[in-house]
Each structure stands twice: as C-alpha cells, then as structure tokens.
C-alpha cells in the first residue's frame, strides 16, 4: 500500500498487536486471473521468523483456496477510522480527509488439509474467541460431527515476508491543527471517532 514516511508504522510488536486486536481481516489473492477476497478471522503466530505467520481456514466450497497453494496472498487488517472535516482546522486552503489505521501482510500460502492440523486451527480459533465469553463454548472433538466439519474446510498458513503499517493520524499537519482535530473527534457521537482521537492523543506530539 502507499505509505508516506510520516504515516509509516514499522515497529513489529505494534503491528502484531494491531493484527490480534483487529483479527477479522481480508484475504486477497488471484482467482482465474482476477482479484478475489474473503473476509475471515486470522490467528497470528508471532514466533515464526521473520515477521510471524498468519493462520486461518476457508470453506471448501469457497473457490479461492483452489489457487492459493504456494502463491502470494495479501492479508488486510483495518482499525479505527474517521472523517476529518476541513472546518475543524479553522484555516484556508484545506481539504477533507480521512484518518485511519491499517496493516497489510503478504506472503506465500501453504494449504492445510490434514484433519489433525485442521482441528488444531479450529480449536485455536474457538479458544481465542470464546475466551471473552462469560460461559465459553467448547468444541466437541469426538464423534462424526467434527469429522464432517473438517471435511468442509481448508486451512492455510501464510508465512509473512512483508508487513506494513499505516497510521494516518494528521501527522502532516501542524500541532495546533492536530489539537483541533482531537477535540472535534472527541465531541462526535461515534465510537470510531473517539478511537481515532485516542490514537492521536497517544501519538501526539511524539511524531513532531
């Protein structure tokens, strides 16, 4: 993605934290010569060098997996974003924009079809996303049901060979304009706007 230097985030633990916090992402690849994308949750293994490994699964009925093996794919993760009105700057010769956070990770895909490896992916996913529930649900791994389930999915691993972060948070504007943007976002009746304001607070004035 296009990342001007003042918007770039390259600190790997920060990028990993972001992926785990916004783990429902977009898997993008080519199918029959055209772009194809699937929205799905990803697991992250931080320990695999150099940048970690993404793990997930798609429905076997989804044709995307048929052209994934040993090919490059892009995983896109999006975070808080908000419209920025030029009126907030109280200045002339300014235009509207959008503040946002995003991480892109690319790498070659390894398919996972063996049942025990697939079951591990599913169990990890269930454990992760059920952990916040007051009464976590557990997958029953005995019996024919889980075998039928595994027959209907295809797993994948993406060993990340490039990872990019973009924190577009008005760094290209003077300090006083950033302060005005933070104040304006904080008054919006919008959780995303408040989240962007908080990110700006955390980074202000570190990027000056």
N, C-alpha and C positions, 0 to 999 in steps of 0.2 A: 504494500500500500504506500501511498505518498505520505511521507513523514518529514516535514521540515524539521531541522535540528532542534529548534526551540520547543517543539511538541514531543520530541522523542523520549521514550522511557525504555532504558536498556538494562535496568537492574533485574537480574533473573529472578531472585526471590519475590520481588514485587510483581513481576509478570506471572509467576506461578500462583501467587496468592490471588491475583485477579482471575485467573482461569478457574481456580477452585471456587471462588465466590460467585462467578458468573458461568457456571459449567454447562448450562444449556446453550449450545453453540450451533454452528452451521458447518457441515462437512461439504466441501465443494471439490468437485473433480470433473472429468470429462466423460460423457457417455455418448457413443456414436458421433463423436466429433463436436458435441455441443456441451456447454456448461450444465452441470446438474448439481443440485444441492439438497441436502437432507437436514432437517432440524432435529437435534438429538442431544441427550446428555453425554458428557465425556467424563472419564476418570483420568486423573493425572498421576503418573509415576515420576516423581521428582528425581529419583536416584539414578535413572539411566542417563549416561553421558551422550552428547554434551549438554543437551537442553531439556532432557526429560522425554517421556513417552506418553502419548495420548491413547486411551483405550476406550472402546465402545462396541456397540452392536447395532445392526440394522435388520429389518425384516427380510427374510429370504425372498419375499415377494417384491421387494424393492430392487429394481434392476441396477441400481448404482454399484452394488458390490461386484457385479459381473465384470466390470472393467477397472477394478481397484487394485488388484494384486500387483505388487512391485511397481506401482505407478505413483507419481507425486499427487498429493492432495493438500488442500488448504483447510484449516480449521479456523473459524472466525468466532471470536467471543466479544460481545458488546456489553458495555456497562452503562452507568448513568449518563444521560444526555439532556440538553435543554436548549431551547431557542433563546438567542441573545438579541434583544431589541436595541437598535442604534439610539433610540431615545434615552436609554439609560446612561449613555456616555455624556449627555449634555454638551455635545460638541458638533461641529460641522464637518462635512465631507467624510461621513462614516456610513457604514452599510450593515444590514443584518448579518448574523452568522449563527453558527450552532456550536456549542461546546459539548464535547463528548469524550468518552474513553473507549478504547478498543485494543484487542490483542489479536494478532494473526500469527498462526504457527503452521509451518509447512514441513513436509517430509514424505518419505515413501511408505506405502501401505503394505502391511503384512496381514493377510486374512487369517482368521481363526475359525476353524470348523470342527475341530475335535471336541467331543462332548465335555470332557472334564475341564478343558481350558475355557470353553464357553460357560460352563456352570460357574467357574471362578469369577468370570466377568459379571455375570448376572448377580451372584451373591455379593460381590463387592459393591455393585450399584445399589442393591436393596439395603445393605448395611449402612451405606453412606446416607442415602436419602431418607431412610426410616429413623435414623439416629435422632432427628429433631422431633419426632412424633411422641406424644405423651404415652402411647401404648404401641411401641414399634411392632410392625408386622414382620413375620419371619417366613421365608420361603421354605416350603416342604420339599426337600430334595429326594424324597422316597416316592416310589410308585411311578406309574406310567405318565402322569400329567407332566412332570418336569421333563421327561424324555421327549414328549410331543412338543413342548415349548422349545426345547433346544433344537429340534428338527426345523423349526420355523424361523430361526435367526442365523445370522452370520456375524461373527465377531471380527474385530480389526484392531491392529496396533499401528500407530504412526510414531516412528522414532523421529523426533523433531530435529531438523537440521538448520532451521532458521526460525527465529521468533522475533516479532516486532511489537512494540507497544506505542500507542499514540494517546497522549493525554492533552487534548486541545482545550486548554483552560485559560484562554485570553493572555497567554504569556507574551504575545506580540503587541500588547497594549501597555500604555504607561500605568504606573502603580495606582494613580487616582482613579483611572477608569476601571481597573480590576476591583477596587474597593466598591465602586458604584454598582458593578455587576453583581458582586456578592450580596450587597444589601438588597438589590432588586430581586434576585433569585430567592432570597430568604423570605420575601413577602408573598411569593406565589403560593397559590393553593394547589401545590403539585409536589409529590414526593420526589420525583426525578429532579426537579429544580432545586429542591433542598439538598439532595445528594450531591449535585454538581457544586453548589455553594460550599458544602463541607469539604469537598476535594480541593476547591480553590483556597479555602482557609488553611488547609493542611500544607499546601504548597506555597502559599504566599507568606513572605516575599522571597522564598528560597530560590526562585528562578530569576531573580533580578541580578 
